[in-house]
């Protein structure tokens, strides 16, 4: 989302849609669990590479958007 900060409403809305998708289709995904998943996107080389190959810095951006969304719902 070019020009949109990870803490912006649009990025957080996408992070929330991601959380709901997993929650509704696969398993209960609390905000705390999604935070952990966001960390995996950065710390696991396979996830980081998959994201960053699409756009450099994307793994960190997604993690930051996930954290911002969680903060918005569970301060």
C-alpha positions in Angstrom: 0.0 0.0 0.0 2.3 2.6 -1.4 2.5 5.7 0.8 0.2 4.3 3.5 1.8 3.9 6.9 1.5 0.6 8.6 -0.3 2.4 11.4 -2.8 3.9 9.1 -6.5 2.9 9.0 -6.3 1.2 5.6 -3.3 -1.0 6.6 -4.9 -1.8 9.9 -8.2 -2.7 8.1 -6.3 -5.1 5.9 -4.6 -6.7 9.0 -8.1 -7.1 10.5 -9.4 -8.7 7.4 -6.4 -11.1 7.5 -7.2 -11.9 11.1 -10.9 -12.5 10.4 -10.1 -14.7 7.4 -8.0 -17.0 9.5 -10.3 -16.9 12.5 -13.4 -17.7 10.4 -11.9 -20.4 8.1 -9.2 -22.1 10.1 -8.8 -21.5 13.8 -9.6 -19.0 16.6 -7.1 -16.2 16.1 -7.0 -13.7 19.0 -5.1 -10.4 18.6 -2.3 -11.8 20.8 -1.9 -14.8 18.5 -2.0 -12.6 15.4 0.8 -10.5 17.0 2.9 -13.7 17.2 2.1 -14.5 13.6 3.2 -11.1 12.6 6.5 -11.7 14.4 6.9 -14.9 12.5 6.6 -13.0 9.2 9.8 -11.1 10.2 11.8 -13.7 12.2 11.3 -16.8 10.1 13.6 -16.4 7.1 11.1 -18.3 4.8 8.2 -16.0 5.6 10.4 -12.9 5.6 11.8 -13.8 2.2 8.3 -14.6 0.7 7.1 -11.2 1.8 10.2 -9.2 1.0 10.6 -10.8 -2.4 7.3 -9.2 -3.4 8.3 -5.9 -2.0 11.4 -5.1 0.1 10.4 -4.3 3.7 6.9 -5.9 3.3 7.4 -8.4 6.2 8.1 -5.6 8.6 5.3 -3.5 7.2 2.8 -6.4 7.7 4.1 -7.1 11.2 3.7 -3.4 12.1 0.2 -3.2 10.7 -0.8 -6.4 12.6 0.5 -4.9 15.8 -1.2 -1.5 15.2 -4.5 -3.3 14.5 -4.1 -5.3 17.7 -3.4 -2.1 19.7 -6.5 -0.6 18.2 -8.7 -3.5 19.4 -6.9 -4.4 22.6 -5.0 -1.4 24.0 
